[in-house]
Amino acid sequence: MPGLRERKKAQTRDRIVREALALFRKRGYDGTTVADIADAAEIAPRTFFAYFDTKEAVVFHDLAEVLGSLRARLEDRGPDETTFDAFRDWIADWLAREDALSRAERSRRKLIRTTPALRAQEELNRGRFQDLLADSVARDLGLPPGSVQPRLVGAAAAAALAVLDDSEQAEAGDAGAAMAIVDEALAFLGAGLRELRRRPR
């Protein structure tokens, strides 16, 4: 169980995120400063930087956690489970979380889609998902990490996340319809992976 200091740090971090996102919704991302966020969270600006390097980092506050959960799911998959089996299961778990398609989360996703600087960062972040998926596909195909085929498949799989993020179903909070989009994309990718497995090395 975390100690008192760790709990207080977690509470401060959560407060910064909550107040920042509320200000972004009210004033817009570009119209909000770090000083504004610090004031709303009742901390000094220097305290803000003890938790986040940039204003942008607040928007993507859960990136490390999300990447870590996907990495763990891909690494822990069974011997007969493909990358896309594990990827689908991971997405389904994410959508099933109580807050995954909450109003606040949908608002954050809309903020990212409509703010050029955040959308550009989202593309960079998606590259990290792509790398994880490509390494896992390389395992499926028995190829060295960095090989062309896994990189291509990983890029296509990461694009499926973009489709999901931009879908009307996800924006409306319809987890079932959003999962149907994922299944369609992964069926296409799975067929491609099976074809690559059949080809001679």
C-alpha contacts under 8 A as a table, 3 or more apart, distances in Angstrom:
res1	aa1	res2	aa2	distance
2	P	5	R	7.99
2	P	6	E	5.78
2	P	7	R	6.25
3	G	6	E	5.34
3	G	7	R	6.24
4	L	7	R	5.11
4	L	8	K	6.17
5	R	8	K	5.17
5	R	9	K	6.21
6	E	9	K	5.07
6	E	10	A	6.15
7	R	10	A	5.06
7	R	11	Q	6.14
8	K	11	Q	5.00
8	K	12	T	6.15
9	K	12	T	5.10
9	K	13	R	6.15
10	A	13	R	5.09
10	A	14	D	6.11
11	Q	14	D	5.10
11	Q	15	R	6.10
12	T	15	R	5.03
12	T	16	I	6.23
13	R	16	I	5.17
13	R	17	V	6.34
13	R	51	Y	6.60
14	D	17	V	5.15
14	D	18	R	6.07
15	R	18	R	5.04
15	R	19	E	6.00
15	R	41	A	6.07
16	I	19	E	5.35
16	I	20	A	5.89
16	I	37	I	6.93
16	I	38	A	7.31
16	I	41	A	5.52
16	I	48	F	7.49
16	I	58	V	7.89
17	V	20	A	5.16
17	V	21	L	6.09
17	V	58	V	5.88
17	V	59	V	7.51
17	V	61	H	7.44
18	R	21	L	5.42
18	R	22	A	6.23
19	E	22	A	5.06
19	E	23	L	6.19
19	E	37	I	6.43
19	E	40	A	6.10
19	E	41	A	5.99
20	A	23	L	5.13
20	A	24	F	6.14
20	A	37	I	5.33
20	A	40	A	7.87
20	A	58	V	7.31
21	L	24	F	4.96
21	L	25	R	6.21
21	L	59	V	7.23
21	L	108	R	7.28
22	A	25	R	5.22
22	A	26	K	6.27
23	L	26	K	4.96
23	L	27	R	5.69
23	L	28	G	7.05
23	L	29	Y	7.83
23	L	32	T	6.64
23	L	37	I	7.33
24	F	27	R	5.36
24	F	28	G	4.40
24	F	29	Y	4.71
24	F	31	G	7.65
24	F	32	T	6.40
24	F	111	L	7.88
25	R	28	G	5.62
25	R	29	Y	7.60
25	R	107	S	7.73
25	R	111	L	7.69
27	R	30	D	7.92
27	R	31	G	5.45
27	R	32	T	6.24
28	G	31	G	5.18
28	G	32	T	6.43
29	Y	32	T	5.50
29	Y	111	L	7.77
29	Y	115	T	7.34
30	D	33	T	7.63
32	T	36	D	6.21
32	T	37	I	7.37
33	T	36	D	5.05
33	T	37	I	6.47
33	T	55	K	7.64
34	V	37	I	5.05
34	V	38	A	6.11
34	V	45	P	6.75
34	V	48	F	7.63
34	V	55	K	6.29
35	A	38	A	5.07
35	A	39	D	6.08
35	A	45	P	5.79
36	D	39	D	5.17
36	D	40	A	6.22
37	I	40	A	5.14
37	I	41	A	6.09
38	A	41	A	5.09
38	A	42	E	5.91
38	A	43	I	5.08
38	A	44	A	5.78
38	A	45	P	5.31
38	A	47	T	7.89
38	A	48	F	6.28
39	D	42	E	4.97
39	D	43	I	6.18
39	D	44	A	7.23
39	D	45	P	7.89
40	A	43	I	7.85
43	I	47	T	6.21
43	I	48	F	7.13
44	A	47	T	5.18
44	A	48	F	6.75
45	P	48	F	5.08
45	P	49	F	6.77
46	R	49	F	5.24
46	R	50	A	6.60
47	T	50	A	5.03
47	T	51	Y	6.97
48	F	51	Y	5.52
48	F	52	F	6.14
49	F	52	F	4.92
49	F	53	D	5.41
49	F	54	T	7.29
50	A	53	D	7.52
52	F	55	K	7.24
52	F	57	A	6.03
52	F	58	V	6.53
53	D	57	A	6.54
54	T	57	A	5.24
54	T	58	V	7.15
55	K	58	V	5.56
55	K	59	V	7.37
56	E	59	V	5.52
56	E	60	F	6.92
56	E	118	L	6.98
57	A	60	F	5.16
57	A	61	H	5.82
58	V	61	H	4.83
59	V	108	R	7.32
60	F	63	L	5.49
61	H	64	A	7.72
62	D	65	E	5.32
62	D	66	V	6.16
63	L	66	V	5.18
63	L	67	L	6.06
64	A	67	L	5.20
64	A	68	G	5.95
65	E	68	G	5.07
65	E	69	S	6.20
66	V	69	S	5.20
66	V	70	L	6.37
67	L	70	L	5.21
67	L	71	R	6.08
67	L	128	R	7.92
67	L	129	F	6.94
68	G	71	R	5.06
68	G	72	A	6.11
69	S	72	A	5.15
69	S	73	R	6.18
70	L	73	R	5.06
70	L	74	L	6.16
70	L	87	F	7.57
70	L	90	W	6.65
71	R	74	L	5.27
71	R	75	E	6.10
71	R	132	L	6.60
72	A	75	E	5.14
72	A	76	D	5.97
73	R	76	D	5.25
73	R	77	R	6.23
73	R	86	A	6.44
73	R	87	F	7.74
73	R	90	W	6.85
74	L	77	R	5.54
74	L	83	T	6.55
74	L	86	A	6.03
74	L	87	F	7.22
74	L	133	L	7.99
74	L	136	S	6.62
75	E	136	S	7.76
77	R	81	E	5.95
77	R	82	T	7.69
77	R	83	T	7.98
77	R	86	A	6.39
78	G	81	E	5.10
79	P	82	T	7.99
81	E	85	D	5.85
81	E	86	A	6.73
82	T	85	D	5.09
82	T	86	A	6.42
82	T	137	V	7.92
82	T	140	D	6.56
83	T	86	A	5.28
83	T	87	F	5.95
83	T	133	L	7.16
83	T	136	S	5.95
83	T	137	V	5.95
83	T	140	D	7.09
84	F	87	F	4.72
84	F	88	R	5.85
84	F	186	L	6.58
84	F	189	L	7.91
84	F	190	G	6.76
85	D	88	R	5.32
85	D	89	D	6.28
86	A	89	D	5.06
86	A	90	W	6.09
87	F	90	W	5.05
87	F	91	I	6.22
88	R	91	I	5.14
88	R	92	A	6.11
88	R	182	V	7.43
88	R	183	D	7.56
88	R	186	L	7.61
89	D	92	A	5.09
89	D	93	D	6.16
90	W	93	D	5.13
90	W	94	W	6.22
91	I	94	W	4.98
91	I	95	L	6.15
92	A	95	L	5.13
92	A	96	A	6.06
92	A	179	M	6.98
93	D	96	A	5.02
93	D	97	R	6.41
94	W	97	R	5.39
94	W	100	A	6.18
95	L	100	A	5.36
95	L	101	L	6.73
95	L	175	A	6.05
96	A	100	A	6.89
96	A	175	A	7.48
97	R	100	A	5.21
97	R	101	L	8.00
98	E	101	L	7.46
98	E	102	S	7.27
99	D	102	S	4.77
99	D	105	E	6.96
100	A	105	E	6.51
101	L	105	E	5.94
101	L	106	R	6.01
101	L	170	A	6.96
101	L	171	E	7.78
101	L	173	G	4.98
101	L	174	D	7.81
101	L	175	A	7.41
102	S	105	E	5.21
102	S	106	R	6.12
102	S	173	G	6.88
103	R	106	R	5.12
103	R	107	S	6.06
103	R	173	G	7.86
104	A	107	S	5.02
104	A	108	R	6.28
105	E	108	R	5.00
105	E	109	R	6.26
106	R	109	R	5.04
106	R	110	K	6.17
106	R	170	A	7.72
106	R	171	E	5.86
106	R	172	A	7.97
106	R	173	G	7.52
107	S	110	K	5.06
107	S	111	L	6.19
108	R	111	L	5.00
108	R	112	I	6.38
109	R	112	I	5.14
109	R	113	R	6.27
109	R	165	D	7.33
110	K	113	R	5.02
110	K	114	T	6.11
110	K	171	E	7.90
111	L	114	T	5.32
111	L	115	T	6.03
111	L	118	L	7.92
112	I	115	T	5.43
112	I	116	P	7.71
112	I	118	L	5.10
112	I	119	R	5.35
112	I	122	E	7.47
113	R	116	P	7.50
113	R	118	L	7.40
113	R	119	R	5.63
113	R	166	D	7.80
114	T	119	R	7.31
115	T	118	L	5.39
115	T	119	R	6.03
116	P	119	R	5.03
116	P	120	A	6.13
117	A	120	A	5.23
117	A	121	Q	6.39
118	L	121	Q	5.00
118	L	122	E	6.07
119	R	122	E	4.91
119	R	123	E	6.40
120	A	123	E	5.21
120	A	124	L	6.62
121	Q	124	L	5.04
121	Q	125	N	6.15
122	E	125	N	4.93
122	E	126	R	6.05
123	E	126	R	5.03
123	E	127	G	6.56
124	L	127	G	5.22
124	L	128	R	7.17
125	N	128	R	5.39
125	N	129	F	7.00
126	R	129	F	5.09
126	R	130	Q	6.19
126	R	158	A	6.44
127	G	130	Q	4.81
127	G	131	D	6.23
127	G	155	A	7.90
127	G	158	A	7.58
128	R	131	D	5.13
128	R	132	L	6.48
129	F	132	L	5.21
129	F	133	L	6.25
129	F	158	A	6.28
130	Q	133	L	5.17
130	Q	134	A	5.98
130	Q	151	R	7.64
130	Q	154	G	4.98
130	Q	155	A	5.38
130	Q	157	A	7.12
130	Q	158	A	5.19
131	D	134	A	5.07
131	D	135	D	6.18
131	D	151	R	7.41
131	D	154	G	6.77
132	L	135	D	5.35
132	L	136	S	6.37
132	L	154	G	7.78
133	L	136	S	5.08
133	L	137	V	6.13
133	L	154	G	4.97
133	L	157	A	7.27
133	L	158	A	7.67
134	A	137	V	5.04
134	A	138	A	6.13
134	A	145	P	7.53
134	A	146	G	7.62
134	A	150	P	4.77
134	A	151	R	4.96
134	A	152	L	7.66
134	A	153	V	6.62
134	A	154	G	4.24
134	A	155	A	7.48
135	D	138	A	5.07
135	D	139	R	6.58
135	D	145	P	5.42
135	D	146	G	7.24
135	D	150	P	6.94
135	D	151	R	7.88
136	S	139	R	5.15
136	S	140	D	6.55
137	V	140	D	4.84
137	V	141	L	6.26
137	V	150	P	5.33
137	V	153	V	7.40
137	V	154	G	7.14
138	A	141	L	5.12
138	A	142	G	5.82
138	A	143	L	4.90
138	A	144	P	6.19
138	A	145	P	5.77
138	A	146	G	7.88
138	A	147	S	7.28
138	A	149	Q	7.95
138	A	150	P	5.24
139	R	142	G	5.01
139	R	143	L	6.35
139	R	144	P	7.76
139	R	145	P	7.94
140	D	143	L	7.85
141	L	150	P	7.93
141	L	196	L	7.57
141	L	197	R	6.00
143	L	147	S	6.63
144	P	147	S	5.88
145	P	150	P	7.77
146	G	150	P	7.22
146	G	151	R	6.54
147	S	150	P	5.91
147	S	151	R	6.42
148	V	151	R	5.20
148	V	152	L	6.25
149	Q	152	L	5.20
149	Q	153	V	6.29
149	Q	196	L	7.93
150	P	153	V	5.06
150	P	154	G	5.83
151	R	154	G	4.98
151	R	155	A	6.08
152	L	155	A	5.17
152	L	156	A	6.39
153	V	156	A	5.10
153	V	157	A	6.19
153	V	189	L	7.23
153	V	193	L	7.54
154	G	157	A	5.03
154	G	158	A	6.12
155	A	158	A	5.15
155	A	159	A	6.19
156	A	159	A	4.97
156	A	160	A	6.55
156	A	189	L	7.41
157	A	160	A	5.13
157	A	161	L	7.07
157	A	185	A	8.00
157	A	186	L	7.49
157	A	189	L	7.10
158	A	161	L	5.29
158	A	162	A	6.84
159	A	162	A	4.96
159	A	163	V	6.35
160	A	163	V	5.03
160	A	164	L	6.24
160	A	182	V	6.81
160	A	185	A	6.20
160	A	186	L	7.81
161	L	164	L	5.02
161	L	165	D	6.10
162	A	165	D	5.05
162	A	166	D	6.16
163	V	166	D	5.27
163	V	167	S	6.02
164	L	167	S	5.19
164	L	170	A	6.57
164	L	178	A	6.55
164	L	181	I	6.93
164	L	182	V	6.87
165	D	170	A	6.43
165	D	171	E	7.70
166	D	170	A	7.32
166	D	171	E	7.45
167	S	170	A	5.44
167	S	171	E	6.39
167	S	178	A	7.43
168	E	171	E	4.97
168	E	172	A	6.03
169	Q	172	A	5.10
169	Q	173	G	6.21
169	Q	174	D	5.19
169	Q	175	A	7.28
169	Q	177	A	5.85
169	Q	178	A	5.30
170	A	173	G	4.97
170	A	174	D	5.84
170	A	175	A	6.68
170	A	177	A	7.88
170	A	178	A	5.57
171	E	174	D	7.72
174	D	177	A	5.57
174	D	178	A	6.15
175	A	178	A	5.00
175	A	179	M	6.03
176	G	179	M	5.15
176	G	180	A	6.38
177	A	180	A	5.04
177	A	181	I	6.63
178	A	181	I	5.26
178	A	182	V	6.55
179	M	182	V	4.92
179	M	183	D	6.15
180	A	183	D	5.04
180	A	184	E	6.27
181	I	184	E	5.22
181	I	185	A	6.35
182	V	185	A	5.18
182	V	186	L	6.05
183	D	186	L	5.11
183	D	187	A	5.94
184	E	187	A	5.24
184	E	188	F	6.53
185	A	188	F	5.32
185	A	189	L	6.37
186	L	189	L	4.84
186	L	190	G	5.75
187	A	190	G	5.08
187	A	191	A	6.26
188	F	191	A	5.36
188	F	192	G	6.59
189	L	192	G	5.09
189	L	193	L	6.24
190	G	193	L	5.00
190	G	194	R	6.20
191	A	194	R	5.19
191	A	195	E	6.32
192	G	195	E	5.12
192	G	196	L	6.33
193	L	196	L	5.12
193	L	197	R	6.29
194	R	197	R	5.07
194	R	198	R	6.44
195	E	198	R	5.19
195	E	199	R	6.54
196	L	199	R	5.31
197	R	200	P	7.85
